[in-house]
Amino acid sequence: MTPAAVGHQIRVLEEHLEVQLFIRLNREIQLTKAGGKLLPGLQDIFSRLGHVMVDFQRRDEDNSLSVSVPVSFALKWLIPRLNRFKSLYPDINIRIDSSDDLVNFEHDNIDIGIRYGCGKYPGLDVKALSDVIRVFPVCSPSLITDTTPLNNPEDLVHFTILNQPLTSLQSMWPDWQLWLKTVGYPDIEFKDEIQFNTSATAIQAAVQGQGVALADDIVVKNELGSGHLVIPFDLSYPLPCTYYIVCPKHLANHSRVMAFRNWVLSEITLSS
């Protein structure tokens, strides 16, 4: 619409409501007190209208579901189980967006996601996947020998450490230095270390016998069960946060979103 057409619509609205909504200045307009009262309600209406249009565009004949998942969770937990979801819901076309970056559900066209954090996600439907997650060292069983045992944190100095340094987005996740400090061994200094930018790559290096990594009990459940990884000594750190499954509130009762959320919650329960 042209500026003149917009101005005409505003005048029609003001005449209909019998109140002035805008103060016209030379190069700008400002809301009147009445306009300020009307604005929040209209913003809510247009927001809900936008959600209705998004839902319509995702109507059932599309059958697609977009899922945002952290890289480690996707590679180590979700993908090994994904065939079970597909066997239960063969008509749902699932799209996995694996990234450690937070997504904007509206702009990135994401239906549901897994997030690690403290559960404060305004505007989202939030359900915790676990009460407490514990972090502990893991390594390939082939790495431990009679001549090079790994019975306690002091023995770590004889092994290559697979580390994921803290970043701004992962400040709630411990690196090795924080983990050692938390479990009471702050003075240990490693002789050999490899750094990775994701915990998934560090864990995979541990599976290949490259060294000792830190992992949580959800992400490495498969590797521990298969024997590809072992916990060399019983010393763990409870994380301050956990994994959550989240989605926009207006999609919480969508059939495909509900199917995926309920399946994830059931799989977590079965594997715990």
KADAFEN-V810860 format. One record per residue. N is the residue number from 1. RES is the residue in one letter. PHI is phi in degrees with one decimal (999 if undefined). Layout:
n=N res=RES phi=PHI
n=N res=RES phi=PHI
This chain:
n=1 res=M phi=999
n=2 res=T phi=-76.4
n=3 res=P phi=-54.2
n=4 res=A phi=-63.7
n=5 res=A phi=-67.4
n=6 res=V phi=-63.4
n=7 res=G phi=-58.9
n=8 res=H phi=-64.0
n=9 res=Q phi=-63.4
n=10 res=I phi=-62.6
n=11 res=R phi=-63.1
n=12 res=V phi=-62.0
n=13 res=L phi=-65.4
n=14 res=E phi=-63.7
n=15 res=E phi=-65.7
n=16 res=H phi=-66.1
n=17 res=L phi=-84.5
n=18 res=E phi=58.1
n=19 res=V phi=-155.0
n=20 res=Q phi=-83.2
n=21 res=L phi=-100.6
n=22 res=F phi=-130.8
n=23 res=I phi=-101.8
n=24 res=R phi=-87.3
n=25 res=L phi=-110.3
n=26 res=N phi=-61.8
n=27 res=R phi=-120.6
n=28 res=E phi=-157.7
n=29 res=I phi=-127.8
n=30 res=Q phi=-129.6
n=31 res=L phi=-72.4
n=32 res=T phi=-79.0
n=33 res=K phi=-60.2
n=34 res=A phi=-65.5
n=35 res=G phi=-62.1
n=36 res=G phi=-63.4
n=37 res=K phi=-72.3
n=38 res=L phi=-77.2
n=39 res=L phi=-57.8
n=40 res=P phi=-58.2
n=41 res=G phi=-63.9
n=42 res=L phi=-68.4
n=43 res=Q phi=-60.7
n=44 res=D phi=-64.1
n=45 res=I phi=-62.2
n=46 res=F phi=-68.3
n=47 res=S phi=-63.8
n=48 res=R phi=-66.6
n=49 res=L phi=-62.2
n=50 res=G phi=-62.1
n=51 res=H phi=-64.7
n=52 res=V phi=-61.0
n=53 res=M phi=-67.1
n=54 res=V phi=-62.9
n=55 res=D phi=-61.7
n=56 res=F phi=-64.3
n=57 res=Q phi=-68.0
n=58 res=R phi=-102.1
n=59 res=R phi=-61.8
n=60 res=D phi=-56.8
n=61 res=E phi=-66.9
n=62 res=D phi=-74.3
n=63 res=N phi=61.5
n=64 res=S phi=-102.0
n=65 res=L phi=-141.2
n=66 res=S phi=-100.4
n=67 res=V phi=-124.0
n=68 res=S phi=-99.4
n=69 res=V phi=-139.7
n=70 res=P phi=-57.0
n=71 res=V phi=-56.5
n=72 res=S phi=-63.0
n=73 res=F phi=-64.3
n=74 res=A phi=-64.2
n=75 res=L phi=-71.0
n=76 res=K phi=-97.4
n=77 res=W phi=-116.0
n=78 res=L phi=-71.3
n=79 res=I phi=-60.7
n=80 res=P phi=-62.2
n=81 res=R phi=-107.2
n=82 res=L phi=-62.1
n=83 res=N phi=-63.6
n=84 res=R phi=-69.4
n=85 res=F phi=-65.3
n=86 res=K phi=-65.0
n=87 res=S phi=-69.5
n=88 res=L phi=-81.3
n=89 res=Y phi=-130.9
n=90 res=P phi=-65.8
n=91 res=D phi=-86.3
n=92 res=I phi=-89.6
n=93 res=N phi=-90.9
n=94 res=I phi=-95.0
n=95 res=R phi=-121.5
n=96 res=I phi=-97.6
n=97 res=D phi=-110.1
n=98 res=S phi=-93.8
n=99 res=S phi=-162.4
n=100 res=D phi=-85.2
n=101 res=D phi=-81.4
n=102 res=L phi=-70.2
n=103 res=V phi=-108.1
n=104 res=N phi=-96.4
n=105 res=F phi=-59.1
n=106 res=E phi=-71.7
n=107 res=H phi=-76.4
n=108 res=D phi=-94.9
n=109 res=N phi=55.9
n=110 res=I phi=-105.2
n=111 res=D phi=-89.2
n=112 res=I phi=-153.9
n=113 res=G phi=-149.5
n=114 res=I phi=-108.7
n=115 res=R phi=-134.0
n=116 res=Y phi=-98.2
n=117 res=G phi=176.5
n=118 res=C phi=-104.5
n=119 res=G phi=87.2
n=120 res=K phi=-96.5
n=121 res=Y phi=-128.6
n=122 res=P phi=-57.3
n=123 res=G phi=82.7
n=124 res=L phi=-115.2
n=125 res=D phi=-81.2
n=126 res=V phi=-126.4
n=127 res=K phi=-137.4
n=128 res=A phi=-75.3
n=129 res=L phi=-89.3
n=130 res=S phi=-158.6
n=131 res=D phi=-70.7
n=132 res=V phi=-135.1
n=133 res=I phi=-109.6
n=134 res=R phi=-113.1
n=135 res=V phi=-112.6
n=136 res=F phi=-152.4
n=137 res=P phi=-71.4
n=138 res=V phi=-138.2
n=139 res=C phi=-158.8
n=140 res=S phi=-71.4
n=141 res=P phi=-61.4
n=142 res=S phi=-69.7
n=143 res=L phi=-76.3
n=144 res=I phi=-94.8
n=145 res=T phi=-129.7
n=146 res=D phi=-65.2
n=147 res=T phi=-81.5
n=148 res=T phi=-128.2
n=149 res=P phi=-76.4
n=150 res=L phi=-135.8
n=151 res=N phi=-104.6
n=152 res=N phi=-160.7
n=153 res=P phi=-58.6
n=154 res=E phi=-62.2
n=155 res=D phi=-71.9
n=156 res=L phi=-62.3
n=157 res=V phi=-66.2
n=158 res=H phi=-94.4
n=159 res=F phi=-124.7
n=160 res=T phi=-76.2
n=161 res=I phi=-97.5
n=162 res=L phi=-98.5
n=163 res=N phi=-114.7
n=164 res=Q phi=-121.8
n=165 res=P phi=-60.0
n=166 res=L phi=-63.7
n=167 res=T phi=-127.2
n=168 res=S phi=-61.4
n=169 res=L phi=-81.1
n=170 res=Q phi=-121.6
n=171 res=S phi=-67.0
n=172 res=M phi=-92.1
n=173 res=W phi=-111.0
n=174 res=P phi=-78.7
n=175 res=D phi=-89.5
n=176 res=W phi=-62.6
n=177 res=Q phi=-63.2
n=178 res=L phi=-68.3
n=179 res=W phi=-62.2
n=180 res=L phi=-61.4
n=181 res=K phi=-63.2
n=182 res=T phi=-68.9
n=183 res=V phi=-89.9
n=184 res=G phi=97.3
n=185 res=Y phi=-129.6
n=186 res=P phi=-73.9
n=187 res=D phi=-96.0
n=188 res=I phi=-72.3
n=189 res=E phi=-117.4
n=190 res=F phi=-79.6
n=191 res=K phi=-94.2
n=192 res=D phi=-138.3
n=193 res=E phi=-147.0
n=194 res=I phi=-120.9
n=195 res=Q phi=-103.8
n=196 res=F phi=-127.4
n=197 res=N phi=-90.5
n=198 res=T phi=-135.7
n=199 res=S phi=-70.3
n=200 res=A phi=-61.5
n=201 res=T phi=-70.4
n=202 res=A phi=-64.9
n=203 res=I phi=-65.8
n=204 res=Q phi=-64.6
n=205 res=A phi=-63.0
n=206 res=A phi=-65.5
n=207 res=V phi=-58.8
n=208 res=Q phi=-82.0
n=209 res=G phi=79.1
n=210 res=Q phi=-82.5
n=211 res=G phi=165.3
n=212 res=V phi=-112.8
n=213 res=A phi=-120.1
n=214 res=L phi=-95.8
n=215 res=A phi=-149.8
n=216 res=D phi=-103.2
n=217 res=D phi=-72.1
n=218 res=I phi=-85.2
n=219 res=V phi=-66.1
n=220 res=V phi=-101.0
n=221 res=K phi=-56.6
n=222 res=N phi=-64.7
n=223 res=E phi=-64.5
n=224 res=L phi=-69.2
n=225 res=G phi=-66.5
n=226 res=S phi=-82.4
n=227 res=G phi=86.4
n=228 res=H phi=-69.3
n=229 res=L phi=-129.6
n=230 res=V phi=-131.3
n=231 res=I phi=-97.9
n=232 res=P phi=-67.2
n=233 res=F phi=-148.9
n=234 res=D phi=-86.4
n=235 res=L phi=-147.7
n=236 res=S phi=-133.7
n=237 res=Y phi=-125.9
n=238 res=P phi=-75.1
n=239 res=L phi=-69.2
n=240 res=P phi=-72.0
n=241 res=C phi=-128.5
n=242 res=T phi=-148.7
n=243 res=Y phi=-88.9
n=244 res=Y phi=-128.8
n=245 res=I phi=-103.9
n=246 res=V phi=-132.2
n=247 res=C phi=-157.8
n=248 res=P phi=-57.4
n=249 res=K phi=-60.5
n=250 res=H phi=-74.7
n=251 res=L phi=-105.6
n=252 res=A phi=-60.2
n=253 res=N phi=-102.3
n=254 res=H phi=-68.3
n=255 res=S phi=-58.1
n=256 res=R phi=-71.8
n=257 res=V phi=-64.4
n=258 res=M phi=-62.3
n=259 res=A phi=-62.3
n=260 res=F phi=-68.0
n=261 res=R phi=-60.8
n=262 res=N phi=-65.4
n=263 res=W phi=-66.2
n=264 res=V phi=-59.8
n=265 res=L phi=-62.6
n=266 res=S phi=-70.3
n=267 res=E phi=-66.7
n=268 res=I phi=-61.8
n=269 res=T phi=-64.2
n=270 res=L phi=-64.8
n=271 res=S phi=-89.1
n=272 res=S phi=-84.7
